[in-house]
Amino acid sequence: MSEIIVEHLSKTFPSKDGRVEALKDVNLEISSGDIYGIIGMSGAGKSTLVRCMNYLEVPTEGRVLIEGKALGDFTEKELRKQRESIGMIFQHFNLLMQKSVIENVCFPLYIQGQKKEQAHKRAEELLNIVGLLEKKKAYPAQLSGGQMQRVAIARALASSPKILLCDEATSALDPQTTSSILALLKQINREFGITIVIITHQMSVVREICEHVAILKDGVVVEKGSVSEIFSHPKTSVARELIRQDSGTDAEKSMNKIQDEINNGEIIRIVFSANSAFEPVISNLVLTFGEPVNILKADTKNVGGVAKGEMILQFKKDNPRTEAMKQYLCDHGLEVGEAPEYA
């Protein structure tokens, strides 16, 4: 069942130069209980899209349906009630700095009309879930960035939402803290069945937590599907570039220097899973054909709990045995494709 359906959604903003099309004919279906990533470079329209999903931004055209009900058909009062089932967390936490941790979590419960005792009991349950019960009397300024985001998550869960929208929720955090927040979101998704939409510009976030992903460029969805499929078979240059950037190693950062130094031979991309990585295929390839192979990149990532690896290989220029070598790789269970971003 689709929890969220976005149909032919467009959003245009007025500007001094006329009109800016932030989103253009976006169509998405997000299933109940899914963790869905929406990724793109800065200015791609990600945050506008997520704000349209709860009608903080009203689409210029198109519809957003939550459990089959179009948000545009609701009255303002009905829409406010509907938003109680859609939690949201932000990059900069948006906490009330003058309120204690527990009062921050209680805030949406007070708005719903709950009494202080009842709200505090619920807030303590949520702070325990996010691992911050001992900080309930502290103030946001006394917390680390990761702790503030945990408070924001507890607050978002206060109204027992069915959907949680995360707008660049880990962008302000260091890698270790990001991993802990993503682990918490996975736990919440697993234990409570909450549908989670992750807005991010980091493919590492998508790889670590998401089951499906849509890639935005200039307000248009250029590619969408399972995370595993897109990592294995990216169809667009945007997807390939995002995957290429998904590395924090010094070797990856120096890739441009290495590319300047290599010859202009044919470059291919091979993909392998745990099941196709039990023998040293590349070493055997070199021994079998007696031809050198330049490994431009080798990387292994956990994609949805499955080990997925890729290598970017370069053969000698105008080598007549290249096609036979590529066939050898295919025969040994590896997927062979083009790597235009390295050409």
Secondary structure, DSSP 4 states (H G I P E B T S, - for coil): -EEEEEEEEEEEEEETTEEEEEEEEEEEEEETT-EEEEE-STTSSHHHHHHHHTTSS--SEEEEEETTEEGGGS-HHHHHHHHTTEEEEETT----TTS-HHHHHHHHHHHTT--HHHHHHHHHHHHHHTT-GGGTTS-GGGS-HHHHHHHHHHHHHTT--SEEEEESTTTTS-HHHHHHHHHHHHHHHHHH--EEEEEES-HHHHHHH-SEEEEEETTEEEEEEEHHHHHHS--SHHHHHHHHT---SHHHHTHHHHHHHS----EEEEEEEGGG-SS-HHHHHHHHH----EEEEEEEEEETTEEEEEEEEEPPTT-TTHHHHHHHHHHTT-EEEE-GGG-
